[in-house]
Amino acid sequence: MKAAVYDSPGPPTVLRYVDVPDPSCGPDDVLIAVEAISIEGGDLINRRSTPQQSRWIVGYAGAGTVVSVGENVRDRKVGDKVTAFDMHGSHAELWSVPASRTWLVPDGLEMAQAAALPISFGTAYHCVITKGGLREAETVLIQAAAGGVGLAAIQLARDIGATVIAVASGRERLARLVDLGASHVIDRREKDVIEEVLRLTGGEGANLAIDPVGSTLQASLSALAPEGRVVFVGNAGGGGLNVDLWQPMQSNQTLHGVFMGSLFERPAVRRTVDDLLKVAAEKRIEIVIDRIFSLQDASLAHEHAETAKPLGRVAMVT
Ligand SMILES: NC(=O)c1ccc[n+]([C@@H]2O[C@H](COP(=O)([O-])OP(=O)(O)OC[C@H]3O[C@@H](n4cnc5c(N)ncnc54)[C@H](OP(=O)(O)O)[C@@H]3O)[C@@H](O)[C@H]2O)c1
């Protein structure tokens, strides 16, 4: 099969489109003929900085058709359209994945959107609803709101009826966030986020902050109402994390961590993704795809995802 591989981590040009052996389908796995791949923030981080064995196939997310089923697998069959999550391997024509990490794709959903849904919306659901416990009368601050997780979090918070304060950069991107349901937007390059949140909430602060940036964690905590919650979910800003937890303790606030890698096989988490796929097929939520490349142009696709400030996911098709 063909795959986009790297030998040593580095810039997008380390990706090479080459022939590699087909993966084998283990007893608990399904083998997927990949049709669409969603490039996730973590894929960029891995390609940039995670040493691996040579000809390593990066990629957390992809969707396609099942072409082989392991002997222990009962709930998938050849011909099923599935979307999947695993720790690597999606940047390829064939991908062997534990069946428990796949979801059936409902009719009406395009494969690029199906590929992008589990990580962005599955993570956002866990942040906003399961851990965040957002309620209708509350205000949520969403950092990196123009990212994959952020765009999903805006829509889930909108559907709860909460007031959504979305932080991003760039006028066009901010306008799009309003279309998707943000009540207020803050351009992080022009305004002080803490001051703006306090102004918008009459000095009270947000009840919940979703933080996929890391370097903004101190600001997320400072913009929080007493007894507010922060869900820390990523490090898109890069660098170390150093926050002062004295004030949060005195304000009875809560800091949650979310890491979906170990959660996606939990039945309750799997069900949320099944439900979200149905909601997406009914067009009640929007999976924003910025641009679609061919897998053979994986290095260009990664470069676009990394440097072009895409709004939504960059996808590839085989
Ligand atoms: N824990 C988990 O299970 C989990 C699951 C999914 C994703 N993640 C992580 O969550 C992070 C975000 O993922 P994603 O897919 O939503 O990312 P993404 O689509 O790549 O978007 C990242 C966004 O972060 C913003 N940003 C970048 N640097 C920033 C900075 N210094 N300060 C403030 N904002 C900054 C950018 O928007 P603006 O320039 O418009 O502000 C960008 O749109 C990644 O680190 C990813 O690895 C974790």
The ligand as an ORCA input file, in Angstrom:
! r2SCAN-3c Opt
* xyz 0 1
  N      -6.479     15.879     25.450
  C      -7.070     15.358     24.385
  O      -7.643     14.267     24.426
  C      -7.078     16.161     23.113
  C      -8.002     15.884     22.091
  C      -7.999     16.691     20.954
  C      -7.062     17.712     20.838
  N      -6.155     17.912     21.847
  C      -5.164     18.990     21.793
  O      -5.854     20.215     21.874
  C      -5.123     21.211     21.177
  C      -6.046     21.901     20.209
  O      -6.481     20.939     19.279
  P      -7.276     21.374     18.008
  O      -7.324     20.187     17.150
  O      -8.517     22.059     18.390
  O      -6.210     22.401     17.438
  P      -6.152     23.173     16.102
  O      -7.345     22.893     15.257
  O      -4.793     22.889     15.583
  O      -6.261     24.692     16.618
  C      -5.384     25.250     17.516
  C      -5.802     26.710     17.728
  O      -5.047     27.206     18.798
  C      -4.950     28.607     18.661
  N      -3.653     28.961     19.206
  C      -2.456     28.529     18.777
  N      -1.482     29.063     19.540
  C      -2.091     29.834     20.463
  C      -1.628     30.624     21.541
  N      -0.321     30.743     21.823
  N      -2.538     31.273     22.298
  C      -3.846     31.158     22.036
  N      -4.347     30.417     21.011
  C      -3.478     29.752     20.247
  C      -5.076     28.923     17.168
  O      -6.149     29.814     16.910
  P      -6.106     31.410     16.859
  O      -4.796     31.844     16.260
  O      -7.291     31.768     16.033
  O      -6.251     31.831     18.280
  C      -5.517     27.584     16.546
  O      -6.702     27.691     15.800
  C      -3.933     20.500     20.526
  O      -2.801     20.706     21.337
  C      -4.340     19.043     20.526
  O      -3.222     18.181     20.582
  C      -6.156     17.168     22.970
*
